Amino acid sequence: MALPVEELTLVQLQQFHNIDRMAYSRLVLTHRFDPFPSMKIVAFWNFLERIGFKHFLHNLLHFSDPMIFSLAKETLVCLECLFCSPQEIFPWVHLDFPEMNKLVGQEILLGFLFKNRETVKGMIEDFVKDVCQVAFMDIVEGNLGCKPSSNPDSELDSPTSDDGGDNGELSTDDGKARVDSEDRSLFMTFSRGHPVSNQELHGFIVGKYGKCVEAIYMDKNPKRLFACVVLRSHSDLSRILGGQKLVKFFINGKQVRVRRFVPKCRK
């Protein structure tokens, strides 16, 4: 079941998709799966529920960690089948998915998925865009927020400062500085397929709010789905958010969602 996303507040959307969020959290926090492919995994599981495999997500939450890991790996293979080119489909046809079949109580037929692949892909992509990229981003943010002290450069590019220059590679001290500056940091997410570059982001903020940027940390994923922006002062953060928890900007026609950066270890 799905509700019109535009009619829900962020909190309502998160509450409505609580089970999806729990499954996603296990993938990225327990099993350390990449946050963005994990969105497609949960979207595929949600798709199975929507076509008649009732309580799929609720049931899998009772799986052991090794079983969840195996199920996620099977799902990634299934997604690779769905999103490959038609010429590459044949080698996948006879694959078996034991954990998935066990959970649904019958065999998942790739033939059915291939026959309806454009519809299935559309449903998965819509769920990722309308639900995951909105309701899951606090989990992504929290996942990043606890990493700087041990591996500060694992998810983000080196920062760019307000003068537009590159500050170089992040060191452990740089990571600690980023944690210290979290009270004046923003977390910005972009729509899939409409990434915003470092230069676009920097130019927009400086043009609208003046020289208030201390550093910008861009997502290392080639698809560029988010960025962390460290501001010079907390008052700059307050000016940009205007007392709202979530604000939306359009940068060169591309939507950007902006909210305060809150690392998981502070929640």
VENPE-V895241 format. One line per field, one symbol per residue. ss: DSSP state (~ for helix, > for strand, _ for the rest). phi: phi as a letter, one per 40 degrees, with the letter a starting at -180 (. if undefined). psi: psi as a letter, one per 40 degrees, with the letter a starting at -180 (. if undefined). A space follows every 50 residues. Layout:
# VENPE-V895241
ss = ???
phi = ???
psi = ???
This chain:
# VENPE-V895241
ss = ____~~~__~~~~~~~_~~~~~~~~~~~~~____~~~~~~~~~~~~~~~~ _____~~~~~____~~~~~~~~~~~~~~~~~~~__~~~_~~~_____~~~ ~~~~_____~~~~~~_~~~~~~~~~~~~~~~~~~~_~~~~~~~~~__~~~ ~____>___>_____>_____~~~~~~~~~_~~~>>>>>>_______~~~ ~~~~~~~~~___>>>>>>>______>>>>>>__~~~~~~~~_____>>>> >__>>>>>>>___~~~_
phi = .bbdcccbcdccccccbccdcccccccccccfcddcccccccccccdccc chccfdccccccccdccccccccccccccccccccdcccdccdccbbccc ccccgaccccdccccbccccdcccccccccbccbcbcccdcccccccdcb acbcbbcdcbcccgcccgccbccccccccccccbbbbbbbcdgbcbcdcc ccccccccbgcbccabbcdcddcfbaabbcccaccccccccfgccbbbbb bfgbcbcbaccbcdcbc
psi = iiihdeeiidddddddfdddddddddddddefihdddddddddddddddd eegifdddddeeiiddddddddddddddddddeiideeddeedeiigddd dddeeihhhddddddfddddddddddddddddedeedddddddddedddd gdedeiiiihaeeeiheaihidddddddddedefiihhiihhegihiddd ddddddddeagehdihhihehdegeiihhhididdddddddfeidhihih hfehhhhhihhhidee.
